[in-house]
Amino acid sequence: MRRELGGGTVLAPVPAVLVTCAYEGRENVFTAGWTGIVNTRPPMAYVSVRPSRFSYDMIDKSGEFVINLTTKELVRAVDICGNKSGRDTDKFKLCRLDTVPSEKVGCPILAASPLALECRVRQRTELGSHTMFIADIVGMSADERFLDSKGKLNLEQAGLIAYAHGQYSSLGRGLGRIGYTVRKKGKRT
Ligand SMILES: Cc1cc2nc3c(=O)[nH]c(=O)nc-3n(C[C@H](O)[C@H](O)[C@H](O)COP(=O)(O)O)c2cc1C
């Protein structure tokens, strides 16, 4: 038996990323769960932000942000940056988050993040509680530890985290690589 629960936002797991932004010499970082990829070519992503966030104006006015993927080493920072505002706290200092400059946008990248997506806003959509910023991913950089000798990205050992129903978790045991059900035996992709 199933019970109808009505509409809700309980799709899970979702990422819990650290979004960095900057405007007029100030930099900030906040946690976002409402984020994802929305197009392959050109590569595009979104983040939905409440206008009350300190980061909102920075993203709105600069038209730029960086999505920093997070790991179990960053989980404390994820929680702190999702509960304290840059309005009154330097979260980089509080969480001891070192940064490096982005290549393509004016926002800092978190040095401890295994992968950072540099985004330039293309479209803003006011949805209600949140405004969705849809952006081109104009640059991307990875911690070299997660690149193989051919430069291929492998984040299996990065300890990426996910967020589901109020709980942060590190990704568990892999259950099969994409296409494993249709790949011919002995043939590697
Ligand atoms: C797990 C988690 C996910 C969150 N996801 C979002 C989100 O997608 N959009 C948003 O506007 N706020 C989200 N928040 C809340 C902001 O991160 C929080 O309000 C933060 O203090 C805003 O920082 P700022 O005022 O420095 O911009 C999330 C918080 C947590 C803990």
The ligand as an SDF file (V2000), in Angstrom:
LIG
                    3D

 31 33  0  0  0  0  0  0  0  0999 V2000
   22.4170   21.1420    3.0380 C   0  0  0  0  0  0  0  0  0  0  0  0
   22.0180   22.5610    2.7430 C   0  0  0  0  0  0  0  0  0  0  0  0
   21.5520   22.8870    1.4860 C   0  0  0  0  0  0  0  0  0  0  0  0
   21.1710   24.1960    1.1850 C   0  0  0  0  0  0  0  0  0  0  0  0
   20.7360   24.5030   -0.0730 N   0  0  0  0  0  0  0  0  0  0  0  0
   20.4170   25.7940   -0.3810 C   0  0  0  0  0  0  0  0  0  0  0  0
   20.0300   26.1320   -1.7200 C   0  0  0  0  0  0  0  0  0  0  0  0
   20.0090   25.3120   -2.6170 O   0  0  0  0  0  0  0  0  0  0  0  0
   19.6950   27.4300   -1.9570 N   0  0  0  0  0  0  0  0  0  0  0  0
   19.7310   28.4020   -0.9890 C   0  0  0  0  0  0  0  0  0  0  0  0
   19.3850   29.5650   -1.2650 O   0  0  0  0  0  0  0  0  0  0  0  0
   20.1070   28.0960    0.2770 N   0  0  0  0  0  0  0  0  0  0  0  0
   20.4630   26.8290    0.5950 C   0  0  0  0  0  0  0  0  0  0  0  0
   20.8830   26.5120    1.8620 N   0  0  0  0  0  0  0  0  0  0  0  0
   20.9270   27.5690    2.8950 C   0  0  0  0  0  0  0  0  0  0  0  0
   22.1240   28.5160    2.7410 C   0  0  0  0  0  0  0  0  0  0  0  0
   23.3180   27.8070    2.5110 O   0  0  0  0  0  0  0  0  0  0  0  0
   22.2490   29.3510    4.0250 C   0  0  0  0  0  0  0  0  0  0  0  0
   21.1100   30.1510    4.1800 O   0  0  0  0  0  0  0  0  0  0  0  0
   23.5110   30.1980    4.0780 C   0  0  0  0  0  0  0  0  0  0  0  0
   23.6590   30.6960    5.3870 O   0  0  0  0  0  0  0  0  0  0  0  0
   23.4940   31.3570    3.0870 C   0  0  0  0  0  0  0  0  0  0  0  0
   24.7120   32.0200    3.2020 O   0  0  0  0  0  0  0  0  0  0  0  0
   24.9460   33.5320    2.7800 P   0  0  0  0  0  0  0  0  0  0  0  0
   23.9270   34.3780    3.5240 O   0  0  0  0  0  0  0  0  0  0  0  0
   26.3580   33.7980    3.2200 O   0  0  0  0  0  0  0  0  0  0  0  0
   24.7680   33.6180    1.2920 O   0  0  0  0  0  0  0  0  0  0  0  0
   21.2640   25.2110    2.1780 C   0  0  0  0  0  0  0  0  0  0  0  0
   21.7460   24.8650    3.4590 C   0  0  0  0  0  0  0  0  0  0  0  0
   22.1290   23.5600    3.7400 C   0  0  0  0  0  0  0  0  0  0  0  0
   22.6640   23.2230    5.1110 C   0  0  0  0  0  0  0  0  0  0  0  0
  1  2  1  0
  2  3  1  0
  2 30  2  0
  3  4  2  0
  4  5  1  0
  4 28  1  0
  5  6  2  0
  6  7  1  0
  6 13  1  0
  7  8  2  0
  7  9  1  0
  9 10  1  0
 10 11  2  0
 10 12  1  0
 12 13  2  0
 13 14  1  0
 14 15  1  0
 14 28  1  0
 15 16  1  0
 16 17  1  0
 16 18  1  0
 18 19  1  0
 18 20  1  0
 20 21  1  0
 20 22  1  0
 22 23  1  0
 23 24  1  0
 24 25  2  0
 24 26  1  0
 24 27  1  0
 28 29  2  0
 29 30  1  0
 30 31  1  0
M  END
$$$$
